[in-house]
Amino acid sequence: MQWINHELYIAPIDAYIDPIKPVDKAIITHGHADHARPGHQKVLASRQTIDIMKIRYGEKSATSFQSMEFGKPLRINDVTITLHPAGHILGSAQISIEYRGQRVVVTGDYKTIPDSSAQAFEIIKCDLFVTEATFGLPIFQHPSPHNEINNLLKSISGQPNRTHLIGVYSLGKAQRVISLLREAGYDHPIFIHGALEKLCDYYSSEGINLGLLRKALAQDKETMKGAVVMAPPSALRDRWSRRLMDPIICQASGWMTIKQRAKRSGVELPLIISDHADWNELTSTIDSTEADTIWVTHGREDALVHWCKLNRKNAEPLRLQGRDEELEI
Amino acid sequence: MKRFSQLLVTLILKTSRNDKISVLSEYFKYTPDPDRGYALGALTGTLSNPGIKPSLLRTLVAERIDQELFNLSYDYVGDLAETVSLIWPDTAPYKEKLPSIAEFISKMEGTPKAKLSALISSFLDNANSNERWAMIKFATGGLRVGVSARLAKTALAAYSGCLLEDIEKVWHGLTPPYIGLFEWLDGKTGIPKIQHTRTFHPMMLANPLNIEQDFDRLDPNDFQAEWKWDGIRVQAVFDESNKQLYSRTGDDISRAFPDIVGELNGKAVLDGELLVGENFKALPFNQLQQRLNRKSPTKMHLKNYPAFIRVYDMLFYNEDDIRDLPLKIRRQKLEDWMKQVKNSRLDISEILDFDSWSRLAELRTEKADTLGHEGVLIKDLQSKYSPGRPKGPWFKWKRDPKFLDGVMMYAQRGHGRRSSFYSDYTFGIWRGNELVPIGKAYSGFTDEELVMLDKWVRGNTLNRFGPVREVRKELVVELAFDSAHASSRHKSGIALRFPRINRIRWDKPAQEADTTETITSIM
């Protein structure tokens, strides 16, 4: 494929997908900081991704924004661009690009299991599939999130005098965990760190049921006894958490699969809840796209590339710069 | 096994000591015999198991998973049990009940070698990933869940109300599944009877000396000082018919030292340092290492490296427990006993003559290189022999370290808490234009420095050999070590005693690292 290169630059329309440096034209898959960056001239993305970029970086974080609806193609010169849901977070999109009879799909980050806080992933058949590989090792086989939420609820009812402090990334993971708790029937107020507020408000305004949320900052220890408090992982062992009653440190992340990793981060109750595809989702999605060429980006590229080759597909690692795995908690 | 796996998962994630004790107490209280006793044995490392070898696990996995995918996963996780438990395909259509620990052990023991693979596979098929992890940990030994034997015993004391001290006194006379111990802990019988002159007794250890604080408040007249020898601490437990030698951790090492054990006469329990050399003249540690590396010695080893014990202390005089008598009296009894009973491989530790701390300081540096000791021990003359490392009565004052600048050559992942970090490093020094390995070091840095070192290793990898990465020969590290000796173990021909990282010299060019000549000159 001559017209798209390893930096995900699409020559015929002079545009980059998720560029790490400011460019003239950027197509953005979703609002996480390692994909959406401020300072581009023109940004093309889903309406919700644009909203999120404006919330995080300001109204002027790009010179102009153009929003697209999922499934509605946009033609520029001979190139047709279509966004399809990626199931990763609210507004996250796979970018489909068609040019001269060939289709390329760039997933950004994705997961295929149901999530009421994001649009459901769609399989798009293509010639070249550019997939993420955050959990691209066969050791990553995420359990059902409902199972993890049950463990959390059991722990909450078993230790009513302690506060469950859950480390969550402020965009996506926080709202997903809250909405999973609500689906499981947990109807107490949930206390949130200031860093989560704006994005939780935004999710609520988009019709995601997050129930009653309260600011953790304004409360005393006694109020949050027995409650669920959510904060970004960086705040877990910060001075911020000293205000809590004998907290049980929890973290919701696919990385929690590895016990030693959970232990090292001082996590007492790991919740394996991931917004990325696990190994089985990655491999079955690759199969379903029927693509004969696979490019593997950020994550554990080597294993997925190896798997592709075992399954007679052309595969290359992209090793994109600037994708930080630790950000994707 | 279900309960046991829940126990291990909880333990590994708990950081507070009190939480661990309470989780363990619950387990011991509510788990029936003999499972709780086997679990106790696994936690304290006293359970010898038929054992799954790591190679067998690898073979089983290789039948199910592509080799390269397994290797990449293992490299990422760093821990074999965890990798296997996560990667094992969950294909069983329905799961049978998991065996109890006792059933697990008896099935493993009752199965011929040829059928062991099938048995283990069926266990793993029936388990979830946490249970697989616990079973593999149990069967391969070495749980690494952050529980020391001491902590497990503390939990026994906590649930039963018995004294930890009493548990320690009988502990080494008992074996898994500890039925008699639990009967006593449950209040059904009295304390188990053990044969004291046939059992290992936990040793008393010294604390490092804090020169600024300790010398000011301590009167030299209240203390006795001895050389701290650089061998291995041992306990000799013997009577007419039964003669045993134990390491500091209570492992029976009698078979490796028939030259000592065969020559033990009389009846006593003695504490001392095992060394090698003719006529009680101690050779450097790396010569002793020739003996430590083998389960039983060859004739050549017995001839070239004859072993002996430099006796520090006496715990039992004949059958009398003298551990609660003051050191001064124990020493007197030891001297009397040594005069009465002929023992060709026992040599009493010399008491150093000093009247002030400054005089002792002189002695400590004067003889360090000529005698090859590693410093001095300072012991309160009134001290009882109390197991563990009580604060106050005994101090060790090690010789000052030496330093060299080495270049990092290889790095390997650590274990346990460090399992995804490159934390074990091989360093080299210059011989002409060539870097030659001088030894490994994996301590002496902070957690923050570990993160930086790990990042450096990943960014500067030249080659991978299994779990080992070869790195660019650019990072200089100042190593501290106690002494250097000639050795064929490393290509440099030099071995370091207790090498550890003193500081990382991010600033120093590799060309300015030390050379074999400079190190040879200080040997």
Interface residues (C-beta under 8 A of the other chain):
Chain A: L137 P138 I139 F140 Q141 T257 I258 K259 Q260 R261 A262 K263 R264 G266 V267 E268 L269 P270 R300 D302 A303 H306 W307 L310
Chain B: V9 I12 L13 K14 T15 I65 D66 E68 L69 F70 L72 S73 Y76 V77 G78 D79 E82 T83 L86 I87 D90 S129 W133 G146 G416 R417 S419 S420
